[in-house]
Amino acid sequence: MQDKRPPRSAHSLREFLGMGLLLAALAVGVSASGWLARLDYFLFDLSQRLGAQPAPTGVVMVAIDQASLQELGRWPWPRRVHADLLQQICRASPKAVAVDIAFNEIGDDPAGNQALAKALRACGNVSLPVVMESARQGGQLLESPPIPLLARSAAGLGRVSVRLDEDGVARGVDLWEGVGTASWPLLAQTALQIGGWQPPDGAAQPQPGDTARLVSDEAPTLVRREPRLLRFAGPPGTIPSVSAAELMRPGAPAQALRGKIVFVGATAAGMGDILSTPVTTHGAAMPGVEVLANVLLNLRDERFIVPLGRAWTLALGAVLALVPLLWGTRFMPLPGLLANAAWLAVLAGLALALPLVSGVWFAPSGALVAAIAAYPLWSWRRLEVARRYLDWQLQQLTGAPAGSPFYRLRFEQRIDYVKQAQQRFHDLHKEREETLAFLSHDIRVPLAAAVQQLGGGTLDETNQHRLFQQLRRAHKLAQSFLSLARVQSLEQKDLREIDLGSVAHQATDAVYEAAQGKSVRLARHIPDEPVWIRGDFHLLERALDNLLHNALRFSPAGGTVTLTLTLQGGKAELSVADQGPGVSAEMLPHLFERFSTQKATQRPAHGTGLGLYFVHNVAERHGGQAGYEALVPNGARLWIRLPLL
């Protein structure tokens, strides 16, 4: 049974909602899984390089560089050397000093520890680092502040840890962190508080003097709060620095430190405190102390970039994934592709500009993947709808039942089928016009003449004969059309097993009297054994009858018409040969067309022009062919080849 309803359009609400759900799910899946986190990192890093930052002020580094190691000795330095360095720094009257050197071991120099503690107390504005140990002690995480003597002498404590992403690049920090509870601020936060540039945060903070503690009554996990992304002042070397060796010389440049926050830390290669950052160029990593100085600038100048929370990122990614649907249903393929490319550029531009303009970071990988996938997915849906429509058209044009296996055909084959069906439709329309013109002349004119003669009164014998011939011709033409219609509606299921020899004998017997009337001899060469095929007995007999009458019509008196049935190559061939004038070269291409006798120039036209067209259709409907062969010196042989059982 055929489905009369055309398939859904690609613009239908169901298609629209389905595509939207697919794109949103894709965006959420990519964002939630982190499969393309490196794409997010790349865009964030590019944004950092593109964003111009003001020159850093109010902060300076005291660098333990290669020159310092050469002048002051190999690392690690005795605590007395650190004490001397702090004294030199404090003589310059800095706002605050943050030391990025761990003093969490007592060591074997008590006098050096005492000297360093004395220097810390004398300065009064020095903060020391708390180290979050990555190793485990007794199966628990370890927080390591400085040794008690130094912790009590320092003005404050703070963490020096930064957040490293999966690719090992330092892009952010957590404002609060700790084992079991997020209680430790950043070293930069502590330095700002000491320098008076930021009011103390109300959150709990360990007091100076806390020793290294093992967490036993709390969960030994690292707890973090308030993540932030850094906006770096520039590539490594952007923060002003003074060599520790230079400060230890007579006449040190104290003016460079006065009134500023000073960070003390290692910058020499091989000391391990080197980090990759978004602004790292040409393989030059950034010393950890410079990263801490950038953290302070972000805190002081409120430059931090706040990452969107996970839920907001997923929700925004899902919404942005739906944007391509706005033009997917309206644009043709090329404009749609260009619109998608423009949307990709807009998404990437937003991801780059948002941190610089608003200080908010949105990881766009999910939305970008959805935007990339939108065009091929929508094109696939369009092709699928087009395929279903082509299949539906094929069903309508071929009369095939719903569910016919058109899916086995390639898309190009489907298009070819539709083209063939359209050509067939065009041919049928042409045939209709020809038929109407033919009927109006060959049926209407004889019938009108007959009506006129019948209305004229009594007919003599001559007029009666003429009237009879006109009506007979009209009847024959109507019969030809009926037979042709039957052939064109013939299907394989209507065929039966028949003996082609019996068809040939019966058709020959039927034209015997006509042959006698024209003094033409009939010859037949038909095998005695049955020749089995699948076919329609009456249609084949009618086709053979047309061939025989056609041969008799063009054969001269005393001539011979020969009917032959032969077997060759798995096929049976029925041929009818005459001794008439044959077919002209210009007529030959149109021999099996409708009304072909009207175009004849050599063989006189006394038929309807449907006989050979009927023969051709019968042969095709039986899976065979019909053809013509010229005979020497004259005559023609027309044949039908049909497949054997």
C-alpha positions in Angstrom: 0.0 0.0 0.0 1.4 3.4 -1.0 1.9 6.2 1.5 0.1 9.3 0.1 1.6 11.7 2.6 4.9 13.4 1.7 7.7 13.0 4.3 8.4 15.6 6.9 10.3 18.7 5.9 13.7 19.5 7.3 12.1 22.7 8.7 9.5 20.8 10.7 9.2 21.5 14.5 10.2 17.9 15.3 13.4 18.2 13.2 14.1 21.6 14.8 13.7 20.3 18.3 15.6 17.1 17.7 18.6 19.0 16.2 18.6 21.5 19.1 18.6 18.7 21.6 21.5 17.0 19.8 23.6 20.2 19.7 22.9 21.1 23.3 23.8 17.6 24.4 27.0 17.7 22.4 28.0 21.0 24.0 27.2 19.9 27.5 29.0 16.6 27.0 32.2 18.2 25.6 32.3 20.8 28.4 31.5 18.4 31.2 34.0 15.8 30.1 36.9 18.2 29.5 37.9 16.4 26.3 38.8 19.7 24.7 40.2 21.5 27.7 43.3 22.2 25.8 41.3 24.3 23.3 40.0 26.3 26.2 43.5 26.7 27.5 44.7 27.9 24.1 42.0 30.6 23.8 42.6 31.8 27.4 46.4 32.0 26.8 45.8 33.8 23.5 43.6 36.3 25.3 46.4 36.9 27.9 48.9 37.6 25.1 46.5 40.0 23.3 45.5 42.0 26.3 47.7 44.9 27.0 48.3 45.5 30.7 49.6 48.6 32.4 53.2 48.7 33.5 53.6 47.1 37.0 54.2 49.6 39.8 54.6 49.4 43.5 56.2 45.9 43.4 59.8 44.8 42.9 61.6 41.5 43.1 64.9 40.8 44.8 66.2 38.0 42.6 68.5 35.3 43.8 70.0 34.9 40.3 73.1 33.3 38.9 75.3 36.4 39.9 74.0 36.1 43.4 75.0 32.5 43.6 78.4 33.3 42.3 79.1 36.1 44.8 77.3 34.8 47.9 77.9 31.1 47.6 76.2 27.9 46.6 72.6 27.2 47.4 71.2 26.7 50.0 72.6 29.7 51.7 73.2 29.8 55.5 70.4 31.5 57.5 72.9 34.2 58.4 73.2 35.2 54.7 69.3 35.5 54.5 69.4 37.6 57.7 72.0 40.0 56.1 69.9 40.2 52.9 66.7 41.0 54.8 68.6 43.7 56.8 69.7 45.3 53.5 66.2 45.2 52.1 64.6 46.7 55.2 67.1 49.6 55.3 65.4 50.7 52.0 62.0 51.1 53.9 59.8 48.9 51.8 56.0 48.7 52.5 56.2 44.9 53.0 58.5 42.0 52.2 57.3 38.6 51.0 59.9 35.8 51.1 59.4 32.9 48.7 61.9 30.6 50.5 60.8 27.7 52.7 62.3 27.8 56.2 60.4 24.7 57.5 63.5 22.8 58.7 65.5 23.7 61.8 68.8 22.8 60.2 72.1 22.6 62.1 72.8 26.3 62.6 71.0 27.6 65.7 72.9 30.8 65.6 71.8 31.4 62.0 68.2 30.8 62.9 68.5 33.3 65.7 70.1 35.9 63.4 67.3 35.4 60.8 64.6 35.7 63.5 66.2 38.9 64.8 66.2 40.3 61.3 62.5 39.4 60.9 61.6 41.2 64.1 63.7 44.2 63.2 61.9 44.6 59.9 58.5 44.0 61.3 56.8 43.7 57.8 58.1 40.4 56.5 55.8 37.5 55.6 57.0 33.9 55.2 55.6 31.0 53.1 53.6 28.0 54.1 54.3 25.0 51.9 51.6 22.4 51.0 53.6 19.2 50.8 52.6 17.1 47.8 54.1 14.0 49.6 52.3 12.1 52.3 53.5 11.5 55.8 51.9 8.6 57.6 49.3 8.5 54.9 48.2 12.1 55.5 48.8 15.5 53.7 51.2 17.9 55.3 51.0 21.7 55.8 54.5 23.1 56.6 54.7 26.6 57.9 58.2 27.9 58.9 59.9 26.6 62.0 58.3 28.1 65.2 61.1 30.5 65.9 60.8 32.1 62.5 57.0 31.9 62.3 56.8 33.8 65.6 59.2 36.5 64.3 57.4 37.0 61.0 54.7 39.6 60.5 52.5 37.0 58.7 52.3 33.7 56.9 50.8 32.8 53.5 50.7 30.1 50.8 53.0 30.1 47.8 51.0 27.5 45.8 49.5 28.2 42.4 47.0 26.1 40.4 48.5 24.0 37.6 46.2 22.9 34.9 46.4 19.5 33.2 49.0 20.8 30.7 51.3 21.9 33.5 50.7 25.7 32.9 50.1 28.0 35.9 47.0 30.0 35.1 45.3 30.7 38.4 45.3 30.5 42.2 42.9 29.7 45.0 42.4 32.6 47.4 42.1 30.1 50.3 43.5 26.6 50.7 44.3 24.1 53.4 44.3 20.5 54.4 40.8 19.6 55.8 39.8 23.3 55.8 40.7 26.2 53.5 42.3 28.4 56.1 45.5 29.7 54.5 45.6 32.9 52.5 48.0 33.6 49.7 51.4 35.0 50.6 50.5 38.0 48.3 47.3 38.5 50.4 49.4 38.6 53.6 51.9 41.0 52.1 49.1 43.3 51.0 47.6 43.3 54.5 51.0 44.0 56.0 51.5 46.8 53.5 48.1 48.3 54.4 46.8 48.2 50.8 44.0 45.6 51.6 42.0 45.2 54.7 42.3 41.8 56.4 39.9 39.2 55.3 37.5 38.0 58.0 38.1 34.3 57.3 40.0 32.3 59.8 43.8 32.5 59.5 46.5 30.7 61.5 48.4 32.9 63.9 52.2 33.3 63.5 54.0 30.6 65.4 51.9 27.7 64.3 54.2 24.8 63.7 53.9 22.1 61.0 50.8 20.0 61.8 49.5 16.7 60.7 45.8 16.6 60.2 44.3 13.6 62.1 40.9 14.8 63.1 40.0 16.3 59.7 39.8 14.7 56.3 43.3 14.7 54.8 42.2 16.3 51.6 43.2 19.6 50.1 40.3 22.1 50.3 40.3 25.1 48.1 38.0 28.1 47.9 37.5 31.1 45.6 39.4 30.1 42.5 40.7 32.9 40.3 42.5 33.2 37.0 45.6 35.4 36.7 46.0 38.3 34.4 49.7 38.5 33.9 51.5 41.8 33.6 53.6 40.5 30.7 56.1 37.9 29.8 58.9 36.8 32.1 61.0 39.7 33.2 58.2 42.3 33.2 58.2 42.8 36.9 61.2 45.0 37.9 63.9 43.2 39.8 67.1 43.8 41.7 69.8 41.2 42.1 70.4 40.0 45.7 74.2 40.3 45.0 73.8 44.0 44.0 71.9 44.7 47.3 74.7 43.2 49.3 77.3 45.5 47.9 78.2 48.8 49.4 76.0 51.6 48.0 73.1 49.4 47.1 70.2 51.0 45.1 67.9 51.4 48.1 65.6 53.8 46.1 64.4 50.9 44.0 62.8 49.3 47.0 61.5 52.3 49.0 57.8 52.3 49.6 57.2 49.1 47.6 56.2 45.5 48.3 59.3 43.4 47.8 59.3 39.7 46.8 62.4 37.7 47.6 62.9 34.5 45.6 65.1 32.4 43.3 65.3 33.2 39.6 68.5 31.3 38.7 68.1 28.4 36.3 68.2 25.0 37.9 66.7 26.0 41.2 63.4 24.3 40.4 61.0 27.2 41.0 60.3 27.9 37.4 56.7 27.7 35.9 55.1 27.8 32.5 52.5 30.5 32.2 50.1 31.7 29.5 52.5 34.5 28.6 55.6 32.2 28.3 57.3 32.9 25.0 60.1 31.1 23.2 60.4 28.5 26.0 61.3 31.1 28.6 59.5 30.0 31.7 58.6 32.4 34.6 60.2 32.2 38.0 57.8 31.3 40.8 58.6 34.6 42.7 57.5 36.6 39.6 54.2 34.6 39.4 53.7 35.5 43.1 54.3 39.2 42.2 51.7 38.9 39.5 49.3 37.4 42.0 49.8 40.5 44.2 49.1 42.9 41.3 45.9 41.0 40.5 44.8 41.3 44.2 45.8 45.0 44.5 44.4 46.2 41.2 41.4 43.8 41.1 42.6 42.3 37.9 41.6 38.7 38.7 39.5 36.8 36.1 36.7 34.9 37.6 35.9 31.6 35.9 32.2 30.8 35.4 31.0 28.0 37.7 30.5 24.6 36.2 26.7 24.8 36.1 26.7 28.2 34.4 29.3 27.0 31.9 27.2 24.0 30.9 24.0 26.1 30.7 25.6 28.9 28.7 27.3 26.3 26.4 23.9 24.6 25.7 22.2 27.9 24.9 25.0 29.0 22.5 24.9 25.6 20.8 21.3 26.5 19.7 22.2 29.7 17.9 23.1 28.0 14.5 19.5 26.8 14.4 18.5 30.4 13.7 19.9 30.2 10.2 20.1 26.5 9.7 16.4 26.3 8.6 16.5 29.5 6.5 19.8 29.6 4.5 20.9 27.5 1.5 24.0 25.4 2.0 26.6 28.0 1.0 25.2 30.9 3.0 24.6 28.5 5.9 28.3 27.4 5.8 29.4 31.1 5.8 27.0 31.9 8.6 28.4 29.0 10.6 32.0 30.1 10.0 31.1 33.7 11.1 29.5 32.3 14.2 32.6 30.3 15.0 34.7 33.5 14.7 32.2 35.4 16.9 32.4 32.6 19.6 36.2 32.7 19.5 36.2 36.5 19.6 33.8 36.5 22.6 36.0 34.0 24.5 39.1 36.2 23.8 37.4 39.5 24.7 35.3 38.5 27.7 38.2 38.1 30.2 39.7 41.4 29.0 36.5 43.4 29.1 34.5 42.0 32.0 37.0 39.9 34.0 35.0 36.7 33.4 36.2 33.5 31.7 33.8 31.2 29.9 35.3 28.0 28.6 33.8 27.9 25.0 35.0 24.4 23.8 31.5 22.9 24.1 29.8 25.7 22.2 32.6 25.7 19.6 32.3 22.0 19.0 28.5 22.3 18.7 29.0 25.2 16.2 31.4 23.1 14.1 29.1 20.1 14.2 25.9 22.2 13.4 26.5 22.5 9.7 27.4 18.9 8.9 24.6 17.6 11.2 22.1 19.9 9.7 23.3 19.0 6.2 22.9 15.3 7.1 19.4 15.9 8.2 18.6 17.8 5.0 20.1 15.0 3.0 18.1 12.4 5.0 14.9 14.3 4.4 15.7 14.7 0.8 16.4 10.9 0.6 13.0 10.2 2.2 11.3 12.6 -0.2 13.1 11.0 -3.2 12.0 7.5 -1.9 8.4 8.9 -1.5 8.6 10.3 -5.0 9.9 7.0 -6.4 7.0 5.2 -4.7 4.5 7.7 -6.2 6.1 7.6 -9.7 6.7 3.9 -9.9 3.6 2.7 -7.9 5.8 0.7 -5.5 4.3 -0.1 -2.1 5.4 1.7 1.0 8.5 0.2 2.5 10.0 -0.8 -0.8 13.8 -1.3 -0.5 14.9 2.0 -2.1 17.3 2.3 0.9 19.6 -0.1 -0.9 20.1 2.4 -3.6 22.9 5.0 -3.5 21.8 8.6 -3.3 22.9 9.2 -6.9 20.9 6.2 -8.0 17.8 7.6 -6.3 18.3 10.8 -8.2 18.7 8.9 -11.5 15.5 7.0 -10.8 13.7 10.3 -10.2 15.2 11.7 -13.4 14.1 8.7 -15.3 10.6 8.9 -13.8 10.5 12.6 -14.7 11.6 11.8 -18.3 8.9 9.1 -18.4 6.3 11.6 -17.2 7.5 14.0 -19.9 7.2 11.3 -22.5 3.7 10.4 -21.3 2.7 14.0 -21.5 4.0 14.1 -25.1 2.3 10.8 -25.9 -1.0 12.2 -24.5 -0.7 15.3 -26.8 0.1 13.0 -29.8 -2.8 10.7 -28.9 -5.3 13.5 -28.6 -4.1 15.0 -32.0 -4.3 11.5 -33.5 -7.7 10.7 -32.1 -9.1 14.0 -33.2 -8.1 13.2 -36.8 -8.3 9.5 -37.2 -11.3 8.8 -35.0 -13.3 12.0 -35.0 -13.0 12.7 -38.7 -14.2 9.1 -39.8 -17.0 9.1 -37.3 -18.1 12.6 -38.3 -18.1 11.6 -41.9 -20.1 8.5 -41.0 -22.7 10.5 -39.1 -23.0 12.9 -42.0 -23.5 10.1 -44.5 -26.1 8.4 -42.2 -27.9 11.7 -41.9 -28.0 12.2 -45.7 -30.6 9.5 -46.3 -30.4 6.2 -48.2 -26.9 5.0 -48.9 -25.9 3.2 -52.1 -23.7 0.2 -52.0 -20.5 2.2 -52.7 -21.2 4.6 -49.9 -22.1 1.8 -47.6 -18.8 0.1 -48.2 -16.9 3.4 -47.6 -18.8 3.9 -44.4 -18.1 0.4 -43.3 -14.4 0.9 -43.9 -14.3 4.2 -41.9 -16.1 2.7 -38.9 -14.0 -0.5 -39.1 -10.8 1.7 -39.0 -12.1 3.6 -36.0 -13.0 0.4 -34.2 -9.5 -1.0 -35.0 -7.8 2.1 -33.7 -9.9 1.9 -30.4 -8.9 -1.8 -30.0 -5.2 -0.9 -30.6 -5.4 1.7 -27.8 -7.1 -0.7 -25.4 -4.4 -3.4 -26.2 -1.6 -0.9 -25.6 -3.1 0.2 -22.3 -3.2 -3.4 -21.2 0.4 -3.9 -22.2 1.5 -0.9 -20.2 -0.2 -2.1 -17.1 1.2 -5.6 -17.4 3.2 -6.7 -14.3 5.5 -9.7 -13.7 2.9 -11.3 -11.4 0.5 -11.5 -14.4 2.8 -13.7 -16.5 2.3 -17.4 -16.8 4.3 -20.4 -18.2 3.4 -20.7 -21.9 4.7 -22.5 -25.0 5.9 -19.9 -27.5 5.5 -22.4 -30.3 1.8 -22.5 -29.7 1.6 -18.7 -29.9 3.5 -18.7 -33.2 1.2 -21.4 -34.7 -2.0 -19.7 -33.6 -0.9 -16.3 -34.8 0.0 -17.8 -38.2 -3.3 -19.6 -38.6 -5.1 -16.3 -37.8 -3.6 -14.5 -40.8 -3.9 -17.4 -43.2 -7.0 -16.0 -45.0 -5.5 -12.5 -45.2 -2.4 -14.0 -46.9 -4.5 -16.0 -49.3 -6.4 -12.8 -50.2 -3.2 -11.1 -51.2 -1.7 -14.1 -52.9 1.2 -14.2 -50.4 2.6 -17.5 -49.3 3.0 -18.1 -45.5 6.0 -20.1 -44.4 6.7 -21.1 -40.8 9.7 -22.7 -39.2 8.7 -23.7 -35.6 10.4 -26.4 -33.5 8.3 -29.4 -32.7 9.4 -29.3 -29.0 7.7 -26.8 -26.7 9.6 -23.5 -26.1 8.7 -22.5 -22.5 8.7 -18.8 -21.4 6.9 -16.7 -18.9 4.5 -14.5 -20.7 1.0 -13.4 -21.6 -0.3 -15.6 -24.4 -2.8 -13.2 -25.9 -0.6 -10.2 -25.9 2.2 -12.1 -27.5 -0.2 -13.5 -30.1 -1.4 -10.0 -30.8 2.2 -8.7 -31.2 3.0 -11.5 -33.6 -0.3 -10.9 -35.4 0.8 -7.2 -35.9 4.2 -8.3 -37.3 2.5 -10.8 -39.7 -0.1 -8.2 -40.9 2.7 -5.6 -41.3 4.7 -8.1 -43.4 1.6 -9.0 -45.5 0.8 -5.3 -46.1 4.2 -4.6 -47.6 4.7 -7.9 -49.5 4.0 -8.0 -53.2 1.6 -10.5 -54.7 3.3 -13.9 -55.1 5.8 -13.0 -52.4 6.5 -15.0 -49.2 6.2 -14.1 -45.5 8.3 -16.3 -43.3 7.8 -16.8 -39.5 10.7 -18.4 -37.7 11.2 -19.4 -34.0 14.8 -20.1 -33.0 16.7 -20.6 -29.7 20.0 -18.9 -29.0 21.9 -17.9 -25.8 19.1 -18.6 -23.4 16.6 -16.6 -25.4 13.9 -17.4 -27.9 13.7 -15.4 -31.1 10.5 -14.9 -33.1 11.1 -13.3 -36.5 8.9 -12.3 -39.4 10.6 -11.7 -42.8 8.9 -10.2 -45.9 10.0 -9.3 -49.5 8.7 -5.7 -49.4 10.5 -2.5 -50.0 12.1 -2.4 -46.5 12.5 0.7 -44.3 14.2 3.9 -45.2 17.2 5.2 -43.3 15.4 8.3 -42.0 12.5 6.1 -40.8 14.6 3.6 -39.0 15.2 5.5 -35.8 11.5 6.0 -35.4 10.4 2.5 -36.4 9.1 1.5 -32.9 7.7 4.9 -31.9 4.0 5.8 -31.7 2.4 6.7 -35.0 5.6 5.9 -36.8 3.9 5.0 -40.1 3.0 8.7 -40.4 6.7 9.4 -40.9 7.3 6.7 -43.4 8.6 7.8 -46.8 9.3 4.4 -48.4 6.7 1.9 -47.1 3.1 3.1 -47.7 1.2 3.8 -44.5 -2.1 2.0 -44.2 -2.0 1.2 -40.4 -2.7 3.1 -37.3 0.9 3.7 -36.4 0.6 1.8 -33.1 1.4 -1.8 -34.3 5.2 -1.8 -34.0 5.0 0.5 -30.9 2.7 -2.2 -29.4 5.2 -4.9 -30.4 8.1 -3.0 -28.7 6.1 -2.6 -25.5 5.1 -6.2 -25.4 8.8 -7.3 -25.8 9.9 -4.9 -23.0 7.2 -6.0 -20.6 8.3 -9.6 -21.1 12.0 -8.7 -20.4 13.0 -8.9 -24.0 13.7 -6.7 -27.0 12.3 -6.0 -30.4 14.5 -5.2 -33.5 14.8 -4.8 -37.2 17.1 -6.2 -39.9 17.2 -5.2 -43.6 17.3 -8.1 -46.1 19.3 -8.2 -49.3 18.2 -7.5 -52.1 15.0 -6.3 -50.5 12.7 -7.0 -47.7 12.8 -6.6 -43.9 13.0 -8.9 -40.9 11.5 -7.8 -37.6 12.1 -9.9 -34.5 11.3 -10.3 -30.8 13.7 -11.9 -28.4 12.4 -13.2 -25.1 14.2 -14.9 -22.1 13.6 -18.7 -21.7 12.6 -20.3 -18.5 
